[in-house]
Structures are given as structure tokens and as C-alpha cells.
Amino acid sequence: MADEQTFEILLSEFRRVGVDPDTFSAMLALRPEEALRALRALADGAGPSAFLAQLRKNGTVIAGAPTDDARKNRLIRPRDKSA
């Protein structure tokens, strides 16, 4: 598939699912086929959280996204909301 055609298909799938690719920085680390596989498994309007969950379910590593191990080991701490 040509790069331009792949890009257009990805954009239409993102719109269908309700993910704004302009604000989704994890996309920089995804291969197009991984993104398409996850997007096509989702219902219309599923949203960004469902997209991330589907990527994780497919075993896709998302750069910069906290892992379950990091959360369990408290390597990533919740923000202090008292400030």
C-alpha cells in the first residue's frame, strides 16, 4: 500500500473511532499496521482510551505510556493535586 494511501486510511479510521491524531503523541512510535489493527477492532466513537487499551491488548508497546509494572512498583507516582 502506498504511504499516502496508508496515511489517508489511518486518518479516516482515527476520525471514525474518535481519536485526534494531532494530539496523540504515541502515534509517533507506532507502525501503521499496528495502529490499523487496533483501530479496526474498535466501534465508531470508541475514543482514545479504547484505542490505547486495544493496542495493549494486541501487545503493542506504546512509547511513553506507563506500564502496569511501573504503576504497581510506584515508579510512576500520581500527581499531587494539592498545589
mmCIF file of the N, C-alpha and C atoms, coordinates in Angstrom:
data_MODEL
# 
_entry.id   MODEL 
# 
loop_
_atom_site.group_PDB 
_atom_site.id 
_atom_site.type_symbol 
_atom_site.label_atom_id 
_atom_site.label_alt_id 
_atom_site.label_comp_id 
_atom_site.label_asym_id 
_atom_site.label_entity_id 
_atom_site.label_seq_id 
_atom_site.pdbx_PDB_ins_code 
_atom_site.Cartn_x 
_atom_site.Cartn_y 
_atom_site.Cartn_z 
_atom_site.occupancy 
_atom_site.B_iso_or_equiv 
_atom_site.pdbx_formal_charge 
_atom_site.auth_seq_id 
_atom_site.auth_comp_id 
_atom_site.auth_asym_id 
_atom_site.auth_atom_id 
_atom_site.pdbx_PDB_model_num 
ATOM 1   N N  . MET A 1 1  ? 0.855   -1.174 0.000  1.00 0.00 ? 1  MET A N  1 
ATOM 2   C CA . MET A 1 1  ? 0.000   0.000  0.000  1.00 0.00 ? 1  MET A CA 1 
ATOM 3   C C  . MET A 1 1  ? 0.904   1.241  0.000  1.00 0.00 ? 1  MET A C  1 
ATOM 4   N N  . ALA A 1 2  ? 0.614   2.203  -0.815 1.00 0.00 ? 2  ALA A N  1 
ATOM 5   C CA . ALA A 1 2  ? 1.403   3.425  -0.891 1.00 0.00 ? 2  ALA A CA 1 
ATOM 6   C C  . ALA A 1 2  ? 1.283   4.209  0.404  1.00 0.00 ? 2  ALA A C  1 
ATOM 7   N N  . ASP A 1 3  ? 2.367   4.918  0.752  1.00 0.00 ? 3  ASP A N  1 
ATOM 8   C CA . ASP A 1 3  ? 2.383   5.678  2.004  1.00 0.00 ? 3  ASP A CA 1 
ATOM 9   C C  . ASP A 1 3  ? 1.236   6.676  2.103  1.00 0.00 ? 3  ASP A C  1 
ATOM 10  N N  . GLU A 1 4  ? 0.945   7.381  1.021  1.00 0.00 ? 4  GLU A N  1 
ATOM 11  C CA . GLU A 1 4  ? -0.135  8.374  1.043  1.00 0.00 ? 4  GLU A CA 1 
ATOM 12  C C  . GLU A 1 4  ? -1.490  7.705  1.259  1.00 0.00 ? 4  GLU A C  1 
ATOM 13  N N  . GLN A 1 5  ? -1.694  6.575  0.620  1.00 0.00 ? 5  GLN A N  1 
ATOM 14  C CA . GLN A 1 5  ? -2.946  5.838  0.789  1.00 0.00 ? 5  GLN A CA 1 
ATOM 15  C C  . GLN A 1 5  ? -3.068  5.316  2.221  1.00 0.00 ? 5  GLN A C  1 
ATOM 16  N N  . THR A 1 6  ? -1.984  4.781  2.767  1.00 0.00 ? 6  THR A N  1 
ATOM 17  C CA . THR A 1 6  ? -1.976  4.296  4.147  1.00 0.00 ? 6  THR A CA 1 
ATOM 18  C C  . THR A 1 6  ? -2.309  5.426  5.107  1.00 0.00 ? 6  THR A C  1 
ATOM 19  N N  . PHE A 1 7  ? -1.709  6.588  4.880  1.00 0.00 ? 7  PHE A N  1 
ATOM 20  C CA . PHE A 1 7  ? -1.956  7.751  5.732  1.00 0.00 ? 7  PHE A CA 1 
ATOM 21  C C  . PHE A 1 7  ? -3.428  8.149  5.692  1.00 0.00 ? 7  PHE A C  1 
ATOM 22  N N  . GLU A 1 8  ? -4.022  8.174  4.516  1.00 0.00 ? 8  GLU A N  1 
ATOM 23  C CA . GLU A 1 8  ? -5.435  8.547  4.383  1.00 0.00 ? 8  GLU A CA 1 
ATOM 24  C C  . GLU A 1 8  ? -6.345  7.539  5.086  1.00 0.00 ? 8  GLU A C  1 
ATOM 25  N N  . ILE A 1 9  ? -6.024  6.265  4.968  1.00 0.00 ? 9  ILE A N  1 
ATOM 26  C CA . ILE A 1 9  ? -6.818  5.227  5.646  1.00 0.00 ? 9  ILE A CA 1 
ATOM 27  C C  . ILE A 1 9  ? -6.704  5.390  7.158  1.00 0.00 ? 9  ILE A C  1 
ATOM 28  N N  . LEU A 1 10 ? -5.485  5.625  7.648  1.00 0.00 ? 10 LEU A N  1 
ATOM 29  C CA . LEU A 1 10 ? -5.294  5.842  9.090  1.00 0.00 ? 10 LEU A CA 1 
ATOM 30  C C  . LEU A 1 10 ? -6.102  7.035  9.572  1.00 0.00 ? 10 LEU A C  1 
ATOM 31  N N  . LEU A 1 11 ? -6.037  8.141  8.855  1.00 0.00 ? 11 LEU A N  1 
ATOM 32  C CA . LEU A 1 11 ? -6.792  9.335  9.260  1.00 0.00 ? 11 LEU A CA 1 
ATOM 33  C C  . LEU A 1 11 ? -8.290  9.065  9.322  1.00 0.00 ? 11 LEU A C  1 
ATOM 34  N N  . SER A 1 12 ? -8.809  8.352  8.320  1.00 0.00 ? 12 SER A N  1 
ATOM 35  C CA . SER A 1 12 ? -10.255 8.087  8.336  1.00 0.00 ? 12 SER A CA 1 
ATOM 36  C C  . SER A 1 12 ? -10.633 7.158  9.493  1.00 0.00 ? 12 SER A C  1 
ATOM 37  N N  . GLU A 1 13 ? -9.777  6.190  9.817  1.00 0.00 ? 13 GLU A N  1 
ATOM 38  C CA . GLU A 1 13 ? -10.045 5.304  10.953 1.00 0.00 ? 13 GLU A CA 1 
ATOM 39  C C  . GLU A 1 13 ? -9.962  6.067  12.278 1.00 0.00 ? 13 GLU A C  1 
ATOM 40  N N  . PHE A 1 14 ? -8.983  6.954  12.404 1.00 0.00 ? 14 PHE A N  1 
ATOM 41  C CA . PHE A 1 14 ? -8.891  7.766  13.622 1.00 0.00 ? 14 PHE A CA 1 
ATOM 42  C C  . PHE A 1 14 ? -10.149 8.600  13.808 1.00 0.00 ? 14 PHE A C  1 
ATOM 43  N N  . ARG A 1 15 ? -10.609 9.212  12.743 1.00 0.00 ? 15 ARG A N  1 
ATOM 44  C CA . ARG A 1 15 ? -11.829 10.032 12.833 1.00 0.00 ? 15 ARG A CA 1 
ATOM 45  C C  . ARG A 1 15 ? -13.028 9.168  13.222 1.00 0.00 ? 15 ARG A C  1 
ATOM 46  N N  . ARG A 1 16 ? -13.136 7.998  12.612 1.00 0.00 ? 16 ARG A N  1 
ATOM 47  C CA . ARG A 1 16 ? -14.264 7.107  12.893 1.00 0.00 ? 16 ARG A CA 1 
ATOM 48  C C  . ARG A 1 16 ? -14.302 6.701  14.363 1.00 0.00 ? 16 ARG A C  1 
ATOM 49  N N  . VAL A 1 17 ? -13.127 6.415  14.909 1.00 0.00 ? 17 VAL A N  1 
ATOM 50  C CA . VAL A 1 17 ? -13.045 5.945  16.290 1.00 0.00 ? 17 VAL A CA 1 
ATOM 51  C C  . VAL A 1 17 ? -13.105 7.108  17.285 1.00 0.00 ? 17 VAL A C  1 
ATOM 52  N N  . GLY A 1 18 ? -12.777 8.312  16.823 1.00 0.00 ? 18 GLY A N  1 
ATOM 53  C CA . GLY A 1 18 ? -12.833 9.472  17.717 1.00 0.00 ? 18 GLY A CA 1 
ATOM 54  C C  . GLY A 1 18 ? -11.505 9.790  18.370 1.00 0.00 ? 18 GLY A C  1 
ATOM 55  N N  . VAL A 1 19 ? -10.408 9.497  17.667 1.00 0.00 ? 19 VAL A N  1 
ATOM 56  C CA . VAL A 1 19 ? -9.071  9.794  18.172 1.00 0.00 ? 19 VAL A CA 1 
ATOM 57  C C  . VAL A 1 19 ? -8.495  10.914 17.311 1.00 0.00 ? 19 VAL A C  1 
ATOM 58  N N  . ASP A 1 20 ? -8.016  11.974 17.953 1.00 0.00 ? 20 ASP A N  1 
ATOM 59  C CA . ASP A 1 20 ? -7.404  13.086 17.226 1.00 0.00 ? 20 ASP A CA 1 
ATOM 60  C C  . ASP A 1 20 ? -5.918  12.798 17.057 1.00 0.00 ? 20 ASP A C  1 
ATOM 61  N N  . PRO A 1 21 ? -5.478  12.422 15.852 1.00 0.00 ? 21 PRO A N  1 
ATOM 62  C CA . PRO A 1 21 ? -4.068  12.061 15.655 1.00 0.00 ? 21 PRO A CA 1 
ATOM 63  C C  . PRO A 1 21 ? -3.119  13.229 15.870 1.00 0.00 ? 21 PRO A C  1 
ATOM 64  N N  . ASP A 1 22 ? -3.610  14.456 15.791 1.00 0.00 ? 22 ASP A N  1 
ATOM 65  C CA . ASP A 1 22 ? -2.758  15.629 16.005 1.00 0.00 ? 22 ASP A CA 1 
ATOM 66  C C  . ASP A 1 22 ? -2.344  15.781 17.463 1.00 0.00 ? 22 ASP A C  1 
ATOM 67  N N  . THR A 1 23 ? -3.116  15.225 18.367 1.00 0.00 ? 23 THR A N  1 
ATOM 68  C CA . THR A 1 23 ? -2.804  15.353 19.791 1.00 0.00 ? 23 THR A CA 1 
ATOM 69  C C  . THR A 1 23 ? -2.399  14.025 20.409 1.00 0.00 ? 23 THR A C  1 
ATOM 70  N N  . PHE A 1 24 ? -2.198  13.028 19.595 1.00 0.00 ? 24 PHE A N  1 
ATOM 71  C CA . PHE A 1 24 ? -1.900  11.695 20.097 1.00 0.00 ? 24 PHE A CA 1 
ATOM 72  C C  . PHE A 1 24 ? -0.425  11.388 19.846 1.00 0.00 ? 24 PHE A C  1 
ATOM 73  N N  . SER A 1 25 ? 0.429   11.767 20.781 1.00 0.00 ? 25 SER A N  1 
ATOM 74  C CA . SER A 1 25 ? 1.872   11.658 20.585 1.00 0.00 ? 25 SER A CA 1 
ATOM 75  C C  . SER A 1 25 ? 2.372   10.223 20.493 1.00 0.00 ? 25 SER A C  1 
ATOM 76  N N  . ALA A 1 26 ? 1.658   9.262  21.052 1.00 0.00 ? 26 ALA A N  1 
ATOM 77  C CA . ALA A 1 26 ? 2.096   7.866  20.982 1.00 0.00 ? 26 ALA A CA 1 
ATOM 78  C C  . ALA A 1 26 ? 2.121   7.360  19.539 1.00 0.00 ? 26 ALA A C  1 
ATOM 79  N N  . MET A 1 27 ? 1.398   8.023  18.659 1.00 0.00 ? 27 MET A N  1 
ATOM 80  C CA . MET A 1 27 ? 1.368   7.611  17.262 1.00 0.00 ? 27 MET A CA 1 
ATOM 81  C C  . MET A 1 27 ? 2.745   7.671  16.621 1.00 0.00 ? 27 MET A C  1 
ATOM 82  N N  . LEU A 1 28 ? 3.606   8.500  17.133 1.00 0.00 ? 28 LEU A N  1 
ATOM 83  C CA . LEU A 1 28 ? 4.934   8.627  16.559 1.00 0.00 ? 28 LEU A CA 1 
ATOM 84  C C  . LEU A 1 28 ? 5.715   7.321  16.635 1.00 0.00 ? 28 LEU A C  1 
ATOM 85  N N  . ALA A 1 29 ? 5.394   6.487  17.598 1.00 0.00 ? 29 ALA A N  1 
ATOM 86  C CA . ALA A 1 29 ? 6.133   5.244  17.804 1.00 0.00 ? 29 ALA A CA 1 
ATOM 87  C C  . ALA A 1 29 ? 5.427   4.018  17.222 1.00 0.00 ? 29 ALA A C  1 
ATOM 88  N N  . LEU A 1 30 ? 4.274   4.184  16.630 1.00 0.00 ? 30 LEU A N  1 
ATOM 89  C CA . LEU A 1 30 ? 3.513   3.043  16.119 1.00 0.00 ? 30 LEU A CA 1 
ATOM 90  C C  . LEU A 1 30 ? 3.778   2.795  14.642 1.00 0.00 ? 30 LEU A C  1 
ATOM 91  N N  . ARG A 1 31 ? 3.793   1.525  14.296 1.00 0.00 ? 31 ARG A N  1 
ATOM 92  C CA . ARG A 1 31 ? 3.820   1.184  12.882 1.00 0.00 ? 31 ARG A CA 1 
ATOM 93  C C  . ARG A 1 31 ? 2.386   1.289  12.366 1.00 0.00 ? 31 ARG A C  1 
ATOM 94  N N  . PRO A 1 32 ? 2.217   1.724  11.124 1.00 0.00 ? 32 PRO A N  1 
ATOM 95  C CA . PRO A 1 32 ? 0.851   1.885  10.580 1.00 0.00 ? 32 PRO A CA 1 
ATOM 96  C C  . PRO A 1 32 ? -0.001  0.632  10.704 1.00 0.00 ? 32 PRO A C  1 
ATOM 97  N N  . GLU A 1 33 ? 0.595   -0.542 10.478 1.00 0.00 ? 33 GLU A N  1 
ATOM 98  C CA . GLU A 1 33 ? -0.204  -1.777 10.542 1.00 0.00 ? 33 GLU A CA 1 
ATOM 99  C C  . GLU A 1 33 ? -0.672  -2.079 11.960 1.00 0.00 ? 33 GLU A C  1 
ATOM 100 N N  . GLU A 1 34 ? 0.115   -1.695 12.980 1.00 0.00 ? 34 GLU A N  1 
ATOM 101 C CA . GLU A 1 34 ? -0.310  -1.880 14.374 1.00 0.00 ? 34 GLU A CA 1 
ATOM 102 C C  . GLU A 1 34 ? -1.490  -0.967 14.687 1.00 0.00 ? 34 GLU A C  1 
ATOM 103 N N  . ALA A 1 35 ? -1.382  0.279  14.261 1.00 0.00 ? 35 ALA A N  1 
ATOM 104 C CA . ALA A 1 35 ? -2.459  1.240  14.501 1.00 0.00 ? 35 ALA A CA 1 
ATOM 105 C C  . ALA A 1 35 ? -3.741  0.804  13.801 1.00 0.00 ? 35 ALA A C  1 
ATOM 106 N N  . LEU A 1 36 ? -3.630  0.385  12.531 1.00 0.00 ? 36 LEU A N  1 
ATOM 107 C CA . LEU A 1 36 ? -4.816  -0.045 11.787 1.00 0.00 ? 36 LEU A CA 1 
ATOM 108 C C  . LEU A 1 36 ? -5.472  -1.268 12.417 1.00 0.00 ? 36 LEU A C  1 
ATOM 109 N N  . ARG A 1 37 ? -4.669  -2.214 12.861 1.00 0.00 ? 37 ARG A N  1 
ATOM 110 C CA . ARG A 1 37 ? -5.219  -3.415 13.501 1.00 0.00 ? 37 ARG A CA 1 
ATOM 111 C C  . ARG A 1 37 ? -6.049  -3.034 14.726 1.00 0.00 ? 37 ARG A C  1 
ATOM 112 N N  . ALA A 1 38 ? -5.502  -2.134 15.539 1.00 0.00 ? 38 ALA A N  1 
ATOM 113 C CA . ALA A 1 38 ? -6.207  -1.708 16.751 1.00 0.00 ? 38 ALA A CA 1 
ATOM 114 C C  . ALA A 1 38 ? -7.453  -0.902 16.407 1.00 0.00 ? 38 ALA A C  1 
ATOM 115 N N  . LEU A 1 39 ? -7.333  0.026  15.474 1.00 0.00 ? 39 LEU A N  1 
ATOM 116 C CA . LEU A 1 39 ? -8.468  0.877  15.108 1.00 0.00 ? 39 LEU A CA 1 
ATOM 117 C C  . LEU A 1 39 ? -9.619  0.070  14.527 1.00 0.00 ? 39 LEU A C  1 
ATOM 118 N N  . ARG A 1 40 ? -9.306  -0.876 13.679 1.00 0.00 ? 40 ARG A N  1 
ATOM 119 C CA . ARG A 1 40 ? -10.358 -1.662 13.022 1.00 0.00 ? 40 ARG A CA 1 
ATOM 120 C C  . ARG A 1 40 ? -11.097 -2.585 13.977 1.00 0.00 ? 40 ARG A C  1 
ATOM 121 N N  . ALA A 1 41 ? -10.523 -2.832 15.129 1.00 0.00 ? 41 ALA A N  1 
ATOM 122 C CA . ALA A 1 41 ? -11.179 -3.678 16.133 1.00 0.00 ? 41 ALA A CA 1 
ATOM 123 C C  . ALA A 1 41 ? -12.158 -2.888 16.993 1.00 0.00 ? 41 ALA A C  1 
ATOM 124 N N  . LEU A 1 42 ? -12.186 -1.565 16.822 1.00 0.00 ? 42 LEU A N  1 
ATOM 125 C CA . LEU A 1 42 ? -12.994 -0.707 17.698 1.00 0.00 ? 42 LEU A CA 1 
ATOM 126 C C  . LEU A 1 42 ? -14.281 -0.246 17.026 1.00 0.00 ? 42 LEU A C  1 
ATOM 127 N N  . ALA A 1 43 ? -15.265 0.045  17.863 1.00 0.00 ? 43 ALA A N  1 
ATOM 128 C CA . ALA A 1 43 ? -16.540 0.578  17.395 1.00 0.00 ? 43 ALA A CA 1 
ATOM 129 C C  . ALA A 1 43 ? -16.401 2.061  17.076 1.00 0.00 ? 43 ALA A C  1 
ATOM 130 N N  . ASP A 1 44 ? -17.310 2.572  16.290 1.00 0.00 ? 44 ASP A N  1 
ATOM 131 C CA . ASP A 1 44 ? -17.348 4.001  15.997 1.00 0.00 ? 44 ASP A CA 1 
ATOM 132 C C  . ASP A 1 44 ? -17.422 4.784  17.303 1.00 0.00 ? 44 ASP A C  1 
ATOM 133 N N  . GLY A 1 45 ? -16.624 5.850  17.405 1.00 0.00 ? 45 GLY A N  1 
ATOM 134 C CA . GLY A 1 45 ? -16.666 6.721  18.566 1.00 0.00 ? 45 GLY A CA 1 
ATOM 135 C C  . GLY A 1 45 ? -16.091 6.132  19.840 1.00 0.00 ? 45 GLY A C  1 
ATOM 136 N N  . ALA A 1 46 ? -15.335 5.060  19.756 1.00 0.00 ? 46 ALA A N  1 
ATOM 137 C CA . ALA A 1 46 ? -14.803 4.394  20.952 1.00 0.00 ? 46 ALA A CA 1 
ATOM 138 C C  . ALA A 1 46 ? -13.873 5.291  21.766 1.00 0.00 ? 46 ALA A C  1 
ATOM 139 N N  . GLY A 1 47 ? -13.129 6.162  21.118 1.00 0.00 ? 47 GLY A N  1 
ATOM 140 C CA . GLY A 1 47 ? -12.298 7.136  21.820 1.00 0.00 ? 47 GLY A CA 1 
ATOM 141 C C  . GLY A 1 47 ? -10.868 6.680  22.065 1.00 0.00 ? 47 GLY A C  1 
ATOM 142 N N  . PRO A 1 48 ? -10.042 7.636  22.526 1.00 0.00 ? 48 PRO A N  1 
ATOM 143 C CA . PRO A 1 48 ? -8.615  7.381  22.725 1.00 0.00 ? 48 PRO A CA 1 
ATOM 144 C C  . PRO A 1 48 ? -8.303  6.308  23.763 1.00 0.00 ? 48 PRO A C  1 
ATOM 145 N N  . SER A 1 49 ? -9.065  6.248  24.842 1.00 0.00 ? 49 SER A N  1 
ATOM 146 C CA . SER A 1 49 ? -8.804  5.242  25.879 1.00 0.00 ? 49 SER A CA 1 
ATOM 147 C C  . SER A 1 49 ? -8.992  3.834  25.339 1.00 0.00 ? 49 SER A C  1 
ATOM 148 N N  . ALA A 1 50 ? -10.026 3.647  24.549 1.00 0.00 ? 50 ALA A N  1 
ATOM 149 C CA . ALA A 1 50 ? -10.279 2.341  23.947 1.00 0.00 ? 50 ALA A CA 1 
ATOM 150 C C  . ALA A 1 50 ? -9.178  1.989  22.955 1.00 0.00 ? 50 ALA A C  1 
ATOM 151 N N  . PHE A 1 51 ? -8.683  2.984  22.228 1.00 0.00 ? 51 PHE A N  1 
ATOM 152 C CA . PHE A 1 51 ? -7.595  2.760  21.285 1.00 0.00 ? 51 PHE A CA 1 
ATOM 153 C C  . PHE A 1 51 ? -6.343  2.296  22.022 1.00 0.00 ? 51 PHE A C  1 
ATOM 154 N N  . LEU A 1 52 ? -5.980  2.984  23.097 1.00 0.00 ? 52 LEU A N  1 
ATOM 155 C CA . LEU A 1 52 ? -4.807  2.578  23.879 1.00 0.00 ? 52 LEU A CA 1 
ATOM 156 C C  . LEU A 1 52 ? -4.985  1.180  24.467 1.00 0.00 ? 52 LEU A C  1 
ATOM 157 N N  . ALA A 1 53 ? -6.175  0.907  24.978 1.00 0.00 ? 53 ALA A N  1 
ATOM 158 C CA . ALA A 1 53 ? -6.445  -0.416 25.547 1.00 0.00 ? 53 ALA A CA 1 
ATOM 159 C C  . ALA A 1 53 ? -6.317  -1.501 24.483 1.00 0.00 ? 53 ALA A C  1 
ATOM 160 N N  . GLN A 1 54 ? -6.789  -1.218 23.281 1.00 0.00 ? 54 GLN A N  1 
ATOM 161 C CA . GLN A 1 54 ? -6.705  -2.198 22.197 1.00 0.00 ? 54 GLN A CA 1 
ATOM 162 C C  . GLN A 1 54 ? -5.247  -2.420 21.787 1.00 0.00 ? 54 GLN A C  1 
ATOM 163 N N  . LEU A 1 55 ? -4.455  -1.358 21.763 1.00 0.00 ? 55 LEU A N  1 
ATOM 164 C CA . LEU A 1 55 ? -3.034  -1.509 21.452 1.00 0.00 ? 55 LEU A CA 1 
ATOM 165 C C  . LEU A 1 55 ? -2.362  -2.409 22.482 1.00 0.00 ? 55 LEU A C  1 
ATOM 166 N N  . ARG A 1 56 ? -2.662  -2.173 23.753 1.00 0.00 ? 56 ARG A N  1 
ATOM 167 C CA . ARG A 1 56 ? -2.082  -3.007 24.814 1.00 0.00 ? 56 ARG A CA 1 
ATOM 168 C C  . ARG A 1 56 ? -2.548  -4.454 24.696 1.00 0.00 ? 56 ARG A C  1 
ATOM 169 N N  . LYS A 1 57 ? -3.818  -4.638 24.387 1.00 0.00 ? 57 LYS A N  1 
ATOM 170 C CA . LYS A 1 57 ? -4.367  -5.986 24.221 1.00 0.00 ? 57 LYS A CA 1 
ATOM 171 C C  . LYS A 1 57 ? -3.657  -6.721 23.088 1.00 0.00 ? 57 LYS A C  1 
ATOM 172 N N  . ASN A 1 58 ? -3.302  -5.984 22.037 1.00 0.00 ? 58 ASN A N  1 
ATOM 173 C CA . ASN A 1 58 ? -2.594  -6.570 20.900 1.00 0.00 ? 58 ASN A CA 1 
ATOM 174 C C  . ASN A 1 58 ? -1.110  -6.769 21.187 1.00 0.00 ? 58 ASN A C  1 
ATOM 175 N N  . GLY A 1 59 ? -0.644  -6.322 22.357 1.00 0.00 ? 59 GLY A N  1 
ATOM 176 C CA . GLY A 1 59 ? 0.761   -6.489 22.706 1.00 0.00 ? 59 GLY A CA 1 
ATOM 177 C C  . GLY A 1 59 ? 1.664   -5.419 22.136 1.00 0.00 ? 59 GLY A C  1 
ATOM 178 N N  . THR A 1 60 ? 1.086   -4.314 21.699 1.00 0.00 ? 60 THR A N  1 
ATOM 179 C CA . THR A 1 60 ? 1.865   -3.223 21.132 1.00 0.00 ? 60 THR A CA 1 
ATOM 180 C C  . THR A 1 60 ? 2.453   -2.384 22.257 1.00 0.00 ? 60 THR A C  1 
ATOM 181 N N  . VAL A 1 61 ? 3.743   -2.132 22.180 1.00 0.00 ? 61 VAL A N  1 
ATOM 182 C CA . VAL A 1 61 ? 4.408   -1.287 23.165 1.00 0.00 ? 61 VAL A CA 1 
ATOM 183 C C  . VAL A 1 61 ? 4.232   0.161  22.729 1.00 0.00 ? 61 VAL A C  1 
ATOM 184 N N  . ILE A 1 62 ? 3.753   0.986  23.647 1.00 0.00 ? 62 ILE A N  1 
ATOM 185 C CA . ILE A 1 62 ? 3.490   2.387  23.350 1.00 0.00 ? 62 ILE A CA 1 
ATOM 186 C C  . ILE A 1 62 ? 4.532   3.231  24.057 1.00 0.00 ? 62 ILE A C  1 
ATOM 187 N N  . ALA A 1 63 ? 5.363   3.899  23.309 1.00 0.00 ? 63 ALA A N  1 
ATOM 188 C CA . ALA A 1 63 ? 6.433   4.709  23.891 1.00 0.00 ? 63 ALA A CA 1 
ATOM 189 C C  . ALA A 1 63 ? 5.854   5.797  24.780 1.00 0.00 ? 63 ALA A C  1 
ATOM 190 N N  . GLY A 1 64 ? 6.400   5.905  25.974 1.00 0.00 ? 64 GLY A N  1 
ATOM 191 C CA . GLY A 1 64 ? 5.990   6.966  26.883 1.00 0.00 ? 64 GLY A CA 1 
ATOM 192 C C  . GLY A 1 64 ? 4.763   6.652  27.722 1.00 0.00 ? 64 GLY A C  1 
ATOM 193 N N  . ALA A 1 65 ? 4.067   5.573  27.420 1.00 0.00 ? 65 ALA A N  1 
ATOM 194 C CA . ALA A 1 65 ? 2.876   5.222  28.196 1.00 0.00 ? 65 ALA A CA 1 
ATOM 195 C C  . ALA A 1 65 ? 3.296   4.403  29.407 1.00 0.00 ? 65 ALA A C  1 
ATOM 196 N N  . PRO A 1 66 ? 2.757   4.703  30.586 1.00 0.00 ? 66 PRO A N  1 
ATOM 197 C CA . PRO A 1 66 ? 3.113   3.943  31.782 1.00 0.00 ? 66 PRO A CA 1 
ATOM 198 C C  . PRO A 1 66 ? 2.662   2.492  31.660 1.00 0.00 ? 66 PRO A C  1 
ATOM 199 N N  . THR A 1 67 ? 3.477   1.597  32.151 1.00 0.00 ? 67 THR A N  1 
ATOM 200 C CA . THR A 1 67 ? 3.127   0.179  32.129 1.00 0.00 ? 67 THR A CA 1 
ATOM 201 C C  . THR A 1 67 ? 2.479   -0.208 33.445 1.00 0.00 ? 67 THR A C  1 
ATOM 202 N N  . ASP A 1 68 ? 1.816   -1.350 33.458 1.00 0.00 ? 68 ASP A N  1 
ATOM 203 C CA . ASP A 1 68 ? 1.208   -1.839 34.697 1.00 0.00 ? 68 ASP A CA 1 
ATOM 204 C C  . ASP A 1 68 ? 2.278   -2.092 35.751 1.00 0.00 ? 68 ASP A C  1 
ATOM 205 N N  . ASP A 1 69 ? 3.447   -2.632 35.340 1.00 0.00 ? 69 ASP A N  1 
ATOM 206 C CA . ASP A 1 69 ? 4.530   -2.882 36.289 1.00 0.00 ? 69 ASP A CA 1 
ATOM 207 C C  . ASP A 1 69 ? 5.005   -1.588 36.937 1.00 0.00 ? 69 ASP A C  1 
ATOM 208 N N  . ALA A 1 70 ? 5.123   -0.535 36.150 1.00 0.00 ? 70 ALA A N  1 
ATOM 209 C CA . ALA A 1 70 ? 5.582   0.745  36.691 1.00 0.00 ? 70 ALA A CA 1 
ATOM 210 C C  . ALA A 1 70 ? 4.577   1.281  37.710 1.00 0.00 ? 70 ALA A C  1 
ATOM 211 N N  . ARG A 1 71 ? 3.299   1.117  37.424 1.00 0.00 ? 71 ARG A N  1 
ATOM 212 C CA . ARG A 1 71 ? 2.275   1.576  38.363 1.00 0.00 ? 71 ARG A CA 1 
ATOM 213 C C  . ARG A 1 71 ? 2.323   0.766  39.652 1.00 0.00 ? 71 ARG A C  1 
ATOM 214 N N  . LYS A 1 72 ? 2.449   -0.555 39.522 1.00 0.00 ? 72 LYS A N  1 
ATOM 215 C CA . LYS A 1 72 ? 2.478   -1.427 40.693 1.00 0.00 ? 72 LYS A CA 1 
ATOM 216 C C  . LYS A 1 72 ? 3.687   -1.159 41.571 1.00 0.00 ? 72 LYS A C  1 
ATOM 217 N N  . ASN A 1 73 ? 4.809   -0.885 40.946 1.00 0.00 ? 73 ASN A N  1 
ATOM 218 C CA . ASN A 1 73 ? 6.045   -0.645 41.690 1.00 0.00 ? 73 ASN A CA 1 
ATOM 219 C C  . ASN A 1 73 ? 6.202   0.818  42.107 1.00 0.00 ? 73 ASN A C  1 
ATOM 220 N N  . ARG A 1 74 ? 5.203   1.618  41.822 1.00 0.00 ? 74 ARG A N  1 
ATOM 221 C CA . ARG A 1 74 ? 5.200   3.043  42.174 1.00 0.00 ? 74 ARG A CA 1 
ATOM 222 C C  . ARG A 1 74 ? 6.378   3.802  41.575 1.00 0.00 ? 74 ARG A C  1 
ATOM 223 N N  . LEU A 1 75 ? 6.828   3.335  40.399 1.00 0.00 ? 75 LEU A N  1 
ATOM 224 C CA . LEU A 1 75 ? 7.862   4.077  39.694 1.00 0.00 ? 75 LEU A CA 1 
ATOM 225 C C  . LEU A 1 75 ? 7.267   5.341  39.092 1.00 0.00 ? 75 LEU A C  1 
ATOM 226 N N  . ILE A 1 76 ? 5.984   5.274  38.832 1.00 0.00 ? 76 ILE A N  1 
ATOM 227 C CA . ILE A 1 76 ? 5.278   6.445  38.327 1.00 0.00 ? 76 ILE A CA 1 
ATOM 228 C C  . ILE A 1 76 ? 4.287   6.836  39.402 1.00 0.00 ? 76 ILE A C  1 
ATOM 229 N N  . ARG A 1 77 ? 4.486   7.980  39.948 1.00 0.00 ? 77 ARG A N  1 
ATOM 230 C CA . ARG A 1 77 ? 3.632   8.442  41.050 1.00 0.00 ? 77 ARG A CA 1 
ATOM 231 C C  . ARG A 1 77 ? 2.508   9.324  40.524 1.00 0.00 ? 77 ARG A C  1 
ATOM 232 N N  . PRO A 1 78 ? 1.349   9.245  41.153 1.00 0.00 ? 78 PRO A N  1 
ATOM 233 C CA . PRO A 1 78 ? 0.246   10.132 40.747 1.00 0.00 ? 78 PRO A CA 1 
ATOM 234 C C  . PRO A 1 78 ? 0.628   11.568 41.073 1.00 0.00 ? 78 PRO A C  1 
ATOM 235 N N  . ARG A 1 79 ? 0.114   12.475 40.279 1.00 0.00 ? 79 ARG A N  1 
ATOM 236 C CA . ARG A 1 79 ? 0.364   13.897 40.508 1.00 0.00 ? 79 ARG A CA 1 
ATOM 237 C C  . ARG A 1 79 ? -0.249  14.356 41.820 1.00 0.00 ? 79 ARG A C  1 
ATOM 238 N N  . ASP A 1 80 ? 0.449   15.238 42.480 1.00 0.00 ? 80 ASP A N  1 
ATOM 239 C CA . ASP A 1 80 ? -0.081  15.841 43.698 1.00 0.00 ? 80 ASP A CA 1 
ATOM 240 C C  . ASP A 1 80 ? -1.049  16.937 43.289 1.00 0.00 ? 80 ASP A C  1 
ATOM 241 N N  . LYS A 1 81 ? -2.313  16.770 43.619 1.00 0.00 ? 81 LYS A N  1 
ATOM 242 C CA . LYS A 1 81 ? -3.345  17.719 43.210 1.00 0.00 ? 81 LYS A CA 1 
ATOM 243 C C  . LYS A 1 81 ? -3.590  18.797 44.254 1.00 0.00 ? 81 LYS A C  1 
ATOM 244 N N  . SER A 1 82 ? -2.767  18.842 45.295 1.00 0.00 ? 82 SER A N  1 
ATOM 245 C CA . SER A 1 82 ? -2.992  19.816 46.361 1.00 0.00 ? 82 SER A CA 1 
ATOM 246 C C  . SER A 1 82 ? -2.444  21.192 46.012 1.00 0.00 ? 82 SER A C  1 
ATOM 247 N N  . ALA A 1 83 ? -1.590  21.266 44.996 1.00 0.00 ? 83 ALA A N  1 
ATOM 248 C CA . ALA A 1 83 ? -0.979  22.554 44.641 1.00 0.00 ? 83 ALA A CA 1 
ATOM 249 C C  . ALA A 1 83 ? -1.905  23.427 43.869 1.00 0.00 ? 83 ALA A C  1 
# 
